[in-house]
Amino acid sequence: MYAIIETGGKQYKVAEGDVISVEKLGVETGSEYVFDKVLVVNNNEDIKIGSPYVEGAKVTASVVCERKGKKVIVYKYKPKKGFHKKNGHRQPFTKLQIGKITV
């Protein structure tokens, strides 16, 4: 059984027991989080496709941790002008373990 959920402007294919990293949700470690925006649910017998979301479908996940990702370097320069600018940032993310998929 798997589902396709939408969070943070992205779509993720998840199954029970999967561990995924999503955009920062701002919830405490160890708490439960419920996804309402379920696009597709497949339970090996039939497929339910929403328009845009499947009614009554929910995916429950537990929060493993909230961290920052690897550093992303942003480097700007203009040729022949001597202009160089180097910045970087670490994107925050939330790591989730998928618990139960209900329809």
Phi and psi in degrees as GROMACS dihedral restraints (atoms count N, CA, C in turn):
[ dihedral_restraints ]
;  ai    aj    ak    al  type     phi  dphi    fc
    3     4     5     6     1  -142.3    20    10
    4     5     6     7     1   165.1    20    10
    6     7     8     9     1  -142.0    20    10
    7     8     9    10     1   157.1    20    10
    9    10    11    12     1  -114.3    20    10
   10    11    12    13     1   119.8    20    10
   12    13    14    15     1  -113.2    20    10
   13    14    15    16     1   162.3    20    10
   15    16    17    18     1  -122.3    20    10
   16    17    18    19     1   127.3    20    10
   18    19    20    21     1  -155.9    20    10
   19    20    21    22     1   140.7    20    10
   21    22    23    24     1    63.3    20    10
   22    23    24    25     1    26.5    20    10
   24    25    26    27     1    77.5    20    10
   25    26    27    28     1     9.3    20    10
   27    28    29    30     1  -126.4    20    10
   28    29    30    31     1   162.5    20    10
   30    31    32    33     1  -115.9    20    10
   31    32    33    34     1   140.3    20    10
   33    34    35    36     1  -130.5    20    10
   34    35    36    37     1   135.2    20    10
   36    37    38    39     1   -92.5    20    10
   37    38    39    40     1   119.9    20    10
   39    40    41    42     1  -127.4    20    10
   40    41    42    43     1   150.9    20    10
   42    43    44    45     1  -131.1    20    10
   43    44    45    46     1   165.3    20    10
   45    46    47    48     1   -63.3    20    10
   46    47    48    49     1   130.3    20    10
   48    49    50    51     1    94.9    20    10
   49    50    51    52     1    -8.8    20    10
   51    52    53    54     1   -69.7    20    10
   52    53    54    55     1   150.7    20    10
   54    55    56    57     1  -115.8    20    10
   55    56    57    58     1   121.7    20    10
   57    58    59    60     1  -127.5    20    10
   58    59    60    61     1   156.9    20    10
   60    61    62    63     1  -111.7    20    10
   61    62    63    64     1   126.1    20    10
   63    64    65    66     1  -124.9    20    10
   64    65    66    67     1   172.5    20    10
   66    67    68    69     1   -56.8    20    10
   67    68    69    70     1   153.8    20    10
   69    70    71    72     1   -56.5    20    10
   70    71    72    73     1   128.7    20    10
   72    73    74    75     1  -100.8    20    10
   73    74    75    76     1   -21.2    20    10
   75    76    77    78     1    75.6    20    10
   76    77    78    79     1    36.4    20    10
   78    79    80    81     1  -118.1    20    10
   79    80    81    82     1   159.7    20    10
   81    82    83    84     1   -75.4    20    10
   82    83    84    85     1   153.1    20    10
   84    85    86    87     1   -66.6    20    10
   85    86    87    88     1   135.7    20    10
   87    88    89    90     1    91.5    20    10
   88    89    90    91     1    -9.7    20    10
   90    91    92    93     1   -86.6    20    10
   91    92    93    94     1   167.4    20    10
   93    94    95    96     1   -94.2    20    10
   94    95    96    97     1   147.4    20    10
   96    97    98    99     1  -134.8    20    10
   97    98    99   100     1   135.6    20    10
   99   100   101   102     1  -114.6    20    10
  100   101   102   103     1   128.2    20    10
  102   103   104   105     1   -96.4    20    10
  103   104   105   106     1   122.0    20    10
  105   106   107   108     1   -93.9    20    10
  106   107   108   109     1   -26.2    20    10
  108   109   110   111     1   -83.6    20    10
  109   110   111   112     1    80.2    20    10
  111   112   113   114     1  -104.4    20    10
  112   113   114   115     1   121.1    20    10
  114   115   116   117     1   -87.3    20    10
  115   116   117   118     1   -41.5    20    10
  117   118   119   120     1  -141.5    20    10
  118   119   120   121     1   140.6    20    10
  120   121   122   123     1  -129.3    20    10
  121   122   123   124     1   127.8    20    10
  123   124   125   126     1  -124.3    20    10
  124   125   126   127     1   118.9    20    10
  126   127   128   129     1  -113.5    20    10
  127   128   129   130     1    36.5    20    10
  129   130   131   132     1    66.8    20    10
  130   131   132   133     1    -5.2    20    10
  132   133   134   135     1  -115.4    20    10
  133   134   135   136     1   -46.3    20    10
  135   136   137   138     1  -143.2    20    10
  136   137   138   139     1   158.0    20    10
  138   139   140   141     1  -110.8    20    10
  139   140   141   142     1   130.8    20    10
  141   142   143   144     1  -109.4    20    10
  142   143   144   145     1   121.0    20    10
  144   145   146   147     1  -113.1    20    10
  145   146   147   148     1   128.6    20    10
  147   148   149   150     1   -88.3    20    10
  148   149   150   151     1   164.3    20    10
  150   151   152   153     1  -137.5    20    10
  151   152   153   154     1    83.1    20    10
  153   154   155   156     1   -87.5    20    10
  154   155   156   157     1   -20.0    20    10
  156   157   158   159     1  -121.3    20    10
  157   158   159   160     1   153.0    20    10
  159   160   161   162     1   -78.6    20    10
  160   161   162   163     1   125.3    20    10
  162   163   164   165     1   -70.6    20    10
  163   164   165   166     1   133.0    20    10
  165   166   167   168     1    80.1    20    10
  166   167   168   169     1    -4.0    20    10
  168   169   170   171     1   -84.8    20    10
  169   170   171   172     1   136.8    20    10
  171   172   173   174     1  -140.6    20    10
  172   173   174   175     1   148.4    20    10
  174   175   176   177     1  -123.0    20    10
  175   176   177   178     1   122.3    20    10
  177   178   179   180     1  -100.4    20    10
  178   179   180   181     1   134.8    20    10
  180   181   182   183     1  -136.9    20    10
  181   182   183   184     1   150.5    20    10
  183   184   185   186     1  -107.4    20    10
  184   185   186   187     1   142.2    20    10
  186   187   188   189     1   -81.5    20    10
  187   188   189   190     1   121.3    20    10
  189   190   191   192     1   -83.2    20    10
  190   191   192   193     1   -50.4    20    10
  192   193   194   195     1  -166.6    20    10
  193   194   195   196     1   165.4    20    10
  195   196   197   198     1  -122.3    20    10
  196   197   198   199     1   126.7    20    10
  198   199   200   201     1  -142.4    20    10
  199   200   201   202     1  -175.3    20    10
  201   202   203   204     1  -111.9    20    10
  202   203   204   205     1   145.0    20    10
  204   205   206   207     1   -79.6    20    10
  205   206   207   208     1  -171.7    20    10
  207   208   209   210     1   -67.7    20    10
  208   209   210   211     1   154.8    20    10
  210   211   212   213     1   -69.9    20    10
  211   212   213   214     1   133.6    20    10
  213   214   215   216     1  -106.2    20    10
  214   215   216   217     1   122.8    20    10
  216   217   218   219     1   -92.8    20    10
  217   218   219   220     1   130.6    20    10
  219   220   221   222     1  -113.4    20    10
  220   221   222   223     1   115.2    20    10
  222   223   224   225     1  -121.6    20    10
  223   224   225   226     1   121.5    20    10
  225   226   227   228     1  -117.1    20    10
  226   227   228   229     1   141.6    20    10
  228   229   230   231     1  -155.1    20    10
  229   230   231   232     1   157.8    20    10
  231   232   233   234     1  -121.6    20    10
  232   233   234   235     1   122.2    20    10
  234   235   236   237     1   -64.1    20    10
  235   236   237   238     1   144.3    20    10
  237   238   239   240     1    66.7    20    10
  238   239   240   241     1     8.9    20    10
  240   241   242   243     1  -116.1    20    10
  241   242   243   244     1   -12.7    20    10
  243   244   245   246     1    78.0    20    10
  244   245   246   247     1    15.2    20    10
  246   247   248   249     1   -94.4    20    10
  247   248   249   250     1   118.2    20    10
  249   250   251   252     1  -134.6    20    10
  250   251   252   253     1   133.7    20    10
  252   253   254   255     1  -141.3    20    10
  253   254   255   256     1   125.2    20    10
  255   256   257   258     1  -121.4    20    10
  256   257   258   259     1   121.3    20    10
  258   259   260   261     1  -129.1    20    10
  259   260   261   262     1   164.1    20    10
  261   262   263   264     1  -155.1    20    10
  262   263   264   265     1   158.8    20    10
  264   265   266   267     1  -152.7    20    10
  265   266   267   268     1   161.7    20    10
  267   268   269   270     1  -115.8    20    10
  268   269   270   271     1   119.1    20    10
  270   271   272   273     1   -77.2    20    10
  271   272   273   274     1   126.8    20    10
  273   274   275   276     1   -75.0    20    10
  274   275   276   277     1   146.8    20    10
  276   277   278   279     1  -144.2    20    10
  277   278   279   280     1   164.0    20    10
  279   280   281   282     1  -119.3    20    10
  280   281   282   283     1   130.2    20    10
  282   283   284   285     1   -98.2    20    10
  283   284   285   286     1   127.4    20    10
  285   286   287   288     1  -122.1    20    10
  286   287   288   289     1   147.6    20    10
  288   289   290   291     1  -112.1    20    10
  289   290   291   292     1   122.7    20    10
  291   292   293   294     1   -74.2    20    10
  292   293   294   295     1   130.4    20    10
  294   295   296   297     1  -100.0    20    10
  295   296   297   298     1   -75.9    20    10
  297   298   299   300     1  -129.7    20    10
  298   299   300   301     1   140.4    20    10
  300   301   302   303     1  -110.7    20    10
  301   302   303   304     1   118.2    20    10
  303   304   305   306     1  -118.6    20    10
  304   305   306   307     1   146.7    20    10
